């Protein structure tokens, strides 16, 4: 009996890379207009690509609830595969470019807001040394940075406290000392060896819930069996510095973020026992993602440049790998 291939070509999904690109953008923004702006397309063109993709899979990928767009179960599956396909293609391109001896490509870096005080300086040197590599920098809080890594939007991230779990790898490249800051006229400004119980009586300006610095502050007072002092939550370090300068309270912040204020004597670092609390800056990337040539080059650059940066600020570099 003659065996025939029963596979029906009509069942194949006829998807295009453009459709996947448009879908990923809409899924990221949950908004057709923002996706159109990002891709330099008209909104009708974006809607048409999404419609064609839904017709191909014969399932709705989005649903409208009121004015808000949401991914359906099929949409979440499509996002997973579209990001994986995009990643594979980007890796393929990087491998072929490396074989040709070409140094170019795109590098998407996501950093927590405190790291933005030294990252532009480092990026300027990197871009000068590697002008063919296009670099994008996104600054956000820790939760948003982790989300960008998880969704494969960022190639790598710079943050203080790396995420837990086994999906990410983190490499220490520099120390990150946290200090207690005050206005020069604050009563504790000239005190020595300030105790934790003295700090507990003060008002603090703290980062929002979920930030790495906030977690350090909470653990510090808990370790001394003290409740978290009276405080105000703020979503930027700039807001904390301005409020501390105004005399509203004390702050705990990375020393890297107050160099200018210390030089101009707008802030002082308090002499507090158990401070500075030494944390570290980490380069974080996905374990399942093959780093591009540009990402590898940036990591090497960062490890080298961090030493001179730390010598300038009086802090030691570090270089352990954490898995």
C-alpha positions as CSV (number, residue, x, y, z in Angstrom):
1,X,0.0,0.0,0.0
2,X,1.4,3.4,-1.0
3,X,1.9,5.6,2.1
4,X,1.0,9.2,1.6
5,X,1.9,12.2,3.7
6,X,-1.2,13.1,5.5
7,X,0.1,16.5,6.6
8,X,-2.2,19.2,5.4
9,X,-0.3,22.3,4.3
10,X,-3.5,24.3,4.9
11,X,-3.0,23.8,8.6
12,X,0.3,25.7,8.6
13,X,0.4,29.1,10.2
14,X,1.4,31.7,7.6
15,X,3.0,34.3,9.9
16,X,5.3,37.1,9.0
17,X,8.1,38.6,11.1
18,X,6.5,42.0,10.6
19,X,3.2,40.7,12.1
20,X,5.1,39.3,15.1
21,X,7.0,42.6,15.5
22,X,3.8,44.6,15.5
23,X,2.1,42.2,17.8
24,X,4.9,42.3,20.4
25,X,4.8,46.1,20.4
26,X,1.0,46.2,20.9
27,X,1.3,43.5,23.6
28,X,4.0,45.6,25.4
29,X,2.1,48.9,25.3
30,X,-1.4,47.4,25.2
31,X,-2.2,50.3,23.0
32,X,-2.3,50.5,19.2
33,X,-1.4,54.2,19.0
34,X,1.8,53.8,21.1
35,X,2.8,50.8,19.1
36,X,2.3,52.8,15.9
37,X,4.5,55.6,17.2
38,X,7.2,53.1,18.2
39,X,7.2,51.4,14.8
40,X,6.7,54.5,12.7
41,X,3.4,53.1,11.3
42,X,-0.1,54.4,11.1
43,X,-2.6,53.1,13.5
44,X,-4.7,51.5,10.8
45,X,-1.6,49.6,9.6
46,X,-1.0,48.3,13.1
47,X,-4.6,47.2,13.4
48,X,-4.5,45.5,10.0
49,X,-1.4,43.5,11.0
50,X,-3.0,42.4,14.2
51,X,-6.2,41.4,12.4
52,X,-4.3,39.3,9.9
53,X,-2.4,37.6,12.7
54,X,-5.6,36.7,14.5
55,X,-7.0,35.4,11.3
56,X,-3.9,33.2,10.8
57,X,-4.2,31.6,14.2
58,X,-8.0,31.7,14.2
59,X,-8.1,33.0,17.7
60,X,-8.5,36.5,19.3
61,X,-5.2,37.7,20.7
62,X,-6.5,40.8,22.5
63,X,-9.8,41.7,24.2
64,X,-11.2,45.1,25.0
65,X,-12.5,45.7,28.5
66,X,-13.8,49.2,28.7
67,X,-11.1,51.4,27.4
68,X,-8.3,48.9,28.4
69,X,-6.7,46.4,26.0
70,X,-5.8,43.0,27.5
71,X,-4.0,39.9,26.1
72,X,-6.2,36.8,25.8
73,X,-4.8,33.4,26.7
74,X,-3.9,32.9,23.1
75,X,-2.3,36.3,23.1
76,X,-0.1,35.4,26.1
77,X,1.1,32.3,24.3
78,X,1.8,34.3,21.1
79,X,3.8,36.8,23.1
80,X,5.9,34.0,24.5
81,X,6.7,32.6,21.1
82,X,7.2,35.9,19.4
83,X,9.7,37.1,21.9
84,X,11.6,33.8,21.6
85,X,11.6,34.0,17.8
86,X,12.8,37.6,17.9
87,X,15.6,36.6,20.3
88,X,16.7,33.8,18.1
89,X,16.9,36.0,15.1
90,X,18.9,38.7,16.9
91,X,21.3,36.0,18.1
92,X,21.7,34.6,14.6
93,X,22.5,38.1,13.3
94,X,25.1,38.7,16.0
95,X,26.8,35.4,15.3
96,X,27.0,36.0,11.6
97,X,28.3,39.5,12.2
98,X,30.9,38.2,14.6
99,X,32.0,35.6,12.0
100,X,32.5,38.5,9.5
101,X,34.5,40.4,12.1
102,X,32.0,43.2,12.2
103,X,31.4,45.2,15.4
104,X,27.9,46.7,15.3
105,X,24.5,45.9,16.5
106,X,22.0,47.1,19.1
107,X,22.4,47.1,22.8
108,X,19.4,47.7,25.1
109,X,20.4,48.5,28.6
110,X,18.0,48.9,31.5
111,X,19.2,50.5,34.8
112,X,17.7,51.4,38.1
113,X,17.4,55.1,38.7
114,X,20.3,55.4,41.2
115,X,22.7,53.9,38.6
116,X,21.8,56.7,36.3
117,X,24.2,58.9,38.2
118,X,27.3,57.1,36.8
119,X,25.9,55.2,33.7
120,X,25.8,58.1,31.3
121,X,29.5,58.8,32.0
122,X,30.4,55.2,31.3
123,X,28.1,54.9,28.2
124,X,29.7,58.0,26.7
125,X,33.1,56.3,26.9
126,X,31.7,53.1,25.5
127,X,30.0,54.7,22.6
128,X,33.2,56.7,21.8
129,X,35.2,53.5,21.7
130,X,32.5,51.5,19.8
131,X,30.7,54.0,17.5
132,X,29.0,51.4,15.4
133,X,27.1,49.9,18.3
134,X,23.7,51.6,18.8
135,X,22.9,51.9,22.5
136,X,19.5,52.4,24.1
137,X,19.3,53.3,27.8
138,X,16.1,52.9,29.9
139,X,15.9,54.2,33.5
140,X,13.3,52.8,35.9
141,X,12.7,51.4,39.3
142,X,13.8,47.9,40.2
143,X,10.5,46.2,39.5
144,X,10.3,47.8,36.0
145,X,13.9,46.9,35.2
146,X,13.3,43.2,36.1
147,X,10.2,43.2,34.0
148,X,12.1,44.5,31.0
149,X,14.7,41.6,31.5
150,X,11.9,39.0,31.9
151,X,10.1,40.2,28.7
152,X,13.4,40.2,26.8
153,X,13.2,44.0,26.1
154,X,16.6,44.6,27.8
155,X,19.8,42.8,26.8
156,X,21.2,43.4,30.3
157,X,20.4,45.4,33.3
158,X,22.3,47.3,36.0
159,X,20.9,47.1,39.5
160,X,21.8,46.8,43.2
161,X,19.8,43.8,44.3
162,X,19.5,41.2,41.6
163,X,16.3,39.2,41.3
164,X,15.9,35.9,43.1
165,X,15.5,32.6,41.3
166,X,17.4,30.7,38.6
167,X,16.3,32.5,35.5
168,X,18.9,35.3,35.8
169,X,22.6,35.5,36.2
170,X,24.2,38.4,38.1
171,X,27.8,39.6,38.1
172,X,29.2,42.0,40.7
173,X,31.2,44.8,39.2
174,X,31.3,47.6,41.7
175,X,30.6,48.4,45.4
176,X,27.6,50.5,46.2
177,X,27.8,52.2,49.6
178,X,24.5,53.4,51.2
179,X,24.8,56.4,53.5
180,X,22.5,58.4,55.7
181,X,22.2,62.0,54.5
182,X,20.9,65.2,56.1
183,X,20.8,68.9,55.6
184,X,23.9,70.7,56.9
185,X,21.8,72.5,59.6
186,X,20.3,69.2,60.9
187,X,20.9,68.7,64.7
188,X,22.7,65.4,64.0
189,X,25.0,66.8,61.3
190,X,27.9,67.2,63.7
191,X,27.2,64.2,65.9
192,X,29.6,61.2,66.0
193,X,28.8,57.5,66.1
194,X,25.0,58.0,65.9
195,X,23.1,55.0,67.2
196,X,20.2,53.2,65.4
197,X,17.8,54.1,68.2
198,X,18.6,57.8,67.6
199,X,17.8,57.5,63.9
200,X,14.5,55.7,64.8
201,X,13.3,59.0,66.3
202,X,13.8,60.9,63.0
203,X,11.6,61.3,60.0
204,X,12.9,59.6,56.9
205,X,12.4,60.2,53.1
206,X,12.4,56.7,51.6
207,X,12.0,55.1,48.2
208,X,8.8,53.4,47.3
209,X,7.9,49.8,48.2
210,X,9.7,47.3,46.0
211,X,12.9,49.4,45.6
212,X,16.2,47.8,46.6
213,X,17.2,50.7,48.9
214,X,13.8,50.6,50.7
215,X,14.4,46.9,51.5
216,X,17.8,47.7,52.9
217,X,16.4,50.4,55.2
218,X,13.6,48.1,56.5
219,X,16.1,45.3,57.2
220,X,18.5,47.7,59.0
221,X,15.9,48.8,61.6
222,X,14.5,45.3,61.9
223,X,18.0,44.0,62.7
224,X,18.1,46.4,65.6
225,X,14.6,45.4,66.7
226,X,13.3,48.8,65.9
227,X,10.2,49.7,64.0
228,X,10.5,51.6,60.7
229,X,10.6,55.3,61.6
230,X,8.1,57.9,60.6
231,X,8.6,58.3,56.9
232,X,7.4,59.6,53.5
233,X,7.7,57.5,50.4
234,X,9.1,59.1,47.2
235,X,9.6,57.5,43.8
236,X,12.9,59.2,42.8
237,X,16.2,59.9,44.5
238,X,16.1,63.5,43.3
239,X,12.9,64.0,45.3
240,X,14.5,62.5,48.4
241,X,17.6,64.8,48.0
242,X,15.5,67.9,47.6
243,X,13.3,67.0,50.6
244,X,16.4,66.3,52.8
245,X,17.9,69.6,51.7
246,X,14.7,71.4,52.7
247,X,15.0,69.9,56.2
248,X,12.0,67.7,56.0
249,X,13.9,64.7,57.3
250,X,16.8,62.2,56.7
251,X,17.5,60.0,53.7
252,X,19.4,56.8,53.0
253,X,20.8,56.8,49.5
254,X,23.7,55.5,47.4
255,X,26.8,57.7,47.8
256,X,27.2,57.6,44.1
257,X,24.1,59.8,43.8
258,X,25.2,62.7,46.0
259,X,28.7,63.7,44.8
260,X,27.5,67.1,43.5
261,X,25.5,67.9,46.7
262,X,28.5,67.0,48.9
263,X,30.9,69.2,46.9
264,X,28.5,72.1,47.0
265,X,27.8,71.5,50.8
266,X,24.0,71.1,50.2
267,X,24.0,67.7,52.0
268,X,26.2,66.0,54.6
269,X,26.7,62.3,55.3
270,X,26.0,61.5,58.9
271,X,28.4,59.5,61.0
272,X,26.1,56.5,61.9
273,X,27.2,53.2,63.4
274,X,27.0,50.3,60.9
275,X,27.1,52.7,58.0
276,X,27.9,52.8,55.2
277,X,25.9,49.7,54.4
278,X,27.9,48.1,51.6
279,X,25.9,46.7,48.7
280,X,27.0,46.0,45.2
281,X,26.2,46.9,41.7
282,X,25.4,44.0,39.4
283,X,25.3,43.3,35.7
284,X,22.2,41.1,35.3
285,X,21.1,39.1,32.3
286,X,18.8,36.2,31.4
287,X,20.3,32.8,31.8
288,X,18.6,31.4,28.7
289,X,19.7,34.2,26.5
290,X,22.9,34.1,24.5
291,X,24.6,37.4,25.0
292,X,25.3,39.4,21.8
293,X,28.7,40.5,20.8
294,X,27.7,44.1,21.8
295,X,26.6,42.9,25.2
296,X,29.8,40.9,25.8
297,X,31.9,43.9,24.8
298,X,29.9,46.2,27.1
299,X,30.3,43.8,30.0
300,X,34.1,43.7,29.5
301,X,34.2,47.5,29.2
302,X,32.1,47.9,32.4
303,X,34.3,45.7,34.5
304,X,37.4,47.6,33.4
305,X,36.0,51.1,33.7
306,X,34.4,50.5,37.1
307,X,37.9,50.3,38.7
308,X,38.8,53.8,37.6
309,X,35.3,55.1,38.6
310,X,35.7,53.7,42.1
311,X,39.2,55.1,42.5
312,X,37.7,58.5,41.7
313,X,34.9,58.1,44.4
314,X,37.1,56.3,46.9
315,X,35.2,53.0,46.8
316,X,36.6,49.6,45.9
317,X,35.6,47.7,42.8
318,X,34.5,44.1,43.1
319,X,34.3,41.2,40.8
320,X,32.5,38.0,42.0
321,X,30.0,36.0,40.0
322,X,26.7,35.2,41.6
323,X,24.5,32.5,40.2
